[in-house]
Structures are given as C-alpha cells and as structure tokens.
C-alpha cells in the first residue's frame, strides 16, 4: 500500500483514467463492429463521418496510434465505397 499522499492520489487518478480509457476503447470497438455489419450503403455513408470523428478523438486522447487510425479510416471508407 502507498504511504505518501501523492502516491495515494496517483493510484486514485490511475483508476479513474483506466475506467475512462476502457469505456472509450470498448465504445469505439463496438461502434466499428456495428459499422462493419451494415449492409445499406446510404446508412453507411451517413455514419462514416461520425466514425472518422470518433477515431480521430481516440488518437487525440492517446488511445490508438495515428497510423492505426489512418488504417481504420481507410478500411472503413473502402468498405463503404465497395458497397453496391
């Protein structure tokens, strides 16, 4: 157990951040999973900018690397463009 006030506070902050990061990560993964299951091109086209926005926010928060974000956005866009 931590003995200093600062280390106790650090533990508290770490738990809070960990919960927040877990929430954002799961939310993003679930949204991407649902997006990939879409069959309607019109609906996918309207949701694509929102997906890009969410992915960019994850990069800003440091949840994912910017190159992974680029790969995700590219693959989602390719999926929408390939829909008939």
N, C-alpha and C positions, 0 to 999 in steps of 0.2 A: 504494500500500500504506500502511496505517496505521502511524504512527510511535509513538503513545503506547500504553502498556499498556491504558489504559481503552478506547481505540478498538478495539484488537485484541479485547478481551473483548466489546465491544459487537457486533462482527462475528460472533463465535462465538455469542453469545446469539441474535442475529437469525437465523442459520442454523438453530439448534435450534428456535426458535419457528416459523419458516417451515415447517419439515418437519412439526411438530406440527399447525399450522393446516391444512396441505394434507391431512394424514391425516384430521383431523376433518371437514373440508369434503367430501372425497370419500366418506367413510363415510356422512355424512348424505345426500348426494345419491343415492348408490346405494341406501340404505335407503328413501328416498322413492320412487325409481323402482320398486323391487320392490313396495312397498306399493301403488302405483297400478295395478300389473298384477294384483293379487289379484282373484279372482272370487268366492270364498267369503265370505259375509257374517260367518259365525261366526268364521272365522280373522281377518278384518279387524277385527272388534270386539275380539278379544283382543289384537291387536297395536297398536291405536290408542293406548292409554295409554302404551305404550313409545315410540311415535313422538312423542307430546306431550312426554314427558320428555326425549328426545334434542334436540328443537327448543329446549326451554327451556334446556338446558345450553349449546347453541350461543349463545344470547342472553347467558347469564351469562359465557361466555368472550369475548364481543365478536365472534363470527364473523359473526353476522347481526343486523340491526336488530330491535327488538322488534315493530315494525309488520309487518315481513315474516314474523316468526314467527307473529304472530296470523293473518295471511292464509293461511299454510301450514296451520296447525292447523285453521282454519275450512274450507278447501277439502278437507282430508283427511276431516274429520268429515262434511261434506256428501256426499262420495263414499260413505262407509260408510252413511249414512242413506238414500241413494238406491238402494242395492243391494236386489235383490228376494229 
